[in-house]
Amino acid sequence: MKFIDEAKIEVSAGKGGNGSVSFRREKFIPRGGPDGGDGGRGGSIYAVADRNINTLIDYRFARLHRAKNGEAGRGAQCNGAGSDDICLRMPVGTVITDDATGEIIADLARHEQKAVLARGGRGGMGNINFKTSTNRAPRHATPGEPGEAFKLRLELKILADVGLLGLPNAGKSTFIRSVSSARPKVADYPFTTLHPHLGVVRVDTDRSFVIADIPGLIEGAAEGAGLGHQFLRHLARTKLLLHIVDIAPSDPDSDPVADARAIVNELKKYDKDLYEKPRWLVLNKMDMLPDEDRDKTVNAFLKKLRWKGPKYLISALTGEGCRELAFAIMAHVESLPRPEESTNEH
């Protein structure tokens, strides 16, 4: 199934029912006074996060969501019935913004989190509310308030602990196949990955983390070139970035150092916070280097790149170094403080 990560919808909450102008009219009670009831509340529209949903594809086809209006008040002090609310279930990780202003309406970060998208209008007041000692027969009521209406943009950000970063054909898909049960397409040409894949890496009983295979970046991705810009947003929620570099490119004109710097530059252009996330360097395809040249090639690469952070040498194809890397990632993820879950609704 195609991964759908964006959609636009319109939400329109219900209008409140009008208040009633009515007077009590019964035999032997000629001046019974006002008895007009209040209007009912219009239906509101909510978004609810659901971990059992993983795409926004339904909202590509169902764009308009409208709640019903509240009922009008009636005589004999009968208030109008309020209308039912509508709950739109969306994937965990969905960010909802006002399409007109760009303001974030809700960020659905946890299962069953609920946020109001459009509030229903309050019902109008019936004339019974306006009776006073000097006005015993009020002949006016208030209309129901209109419900809120918005055009919204839905954007799904993958929830993963680790994001794979690298140029096309760096070996990201092969790596995720090596350490998890995910089966992204693998081939020897660029842009094999056209949409993100999630894999669960289990290192022990009750010890696992989620890894995301993001489509490869190319230079200029932050400005929209290639596939990278569309999915760079998915890296925003990850706790750790693995920068996978092809240390033995098949193209003799390819420079691994220049390729690595290009990725870092795209991160910096796109989002400063993303650029400052913890990032490990993973040199892939070590099996392609002769044993006697490994140390020399790796040291020359690190010196030229001026890399001072954590580094790992692996072969995603043969599995060399992958298990050790998985355990190191698990230890890092477990060492991070768990964010406190807010119980406040938006």
Secondary structure, 3 states (H helix, E strand, C coil): CCCCCEEEEEEECCCCCCCCCCECCECCECCCCECCCCCCCCCCEEEEEECCCCCCCHHHHCCEEECCCCCCCECCCECCCCCCCEEEEEECCEEEEECCCCCEEEEECCCCCEEEEECCCCCCCCHHHHCCCCCCCCCCCCCCCCCCEEEEEEEECCCCCEEEECCCCCCHHHHHHHHCCCCCCCCCCCCCCCCCEEEEEEEECCEEEEEEECCCCCCCHHHCCCCHHHHHHHHHHCCEEEEEEECCCCCCCCCHHHHHHHHHHHHHHHCHHHHCCCEEEEEECHHHCCHHHHHHHHHHHHHHHCCCCCEEECECCCCECHHHHHHHHHHHHHHCCCCCCCCCCC
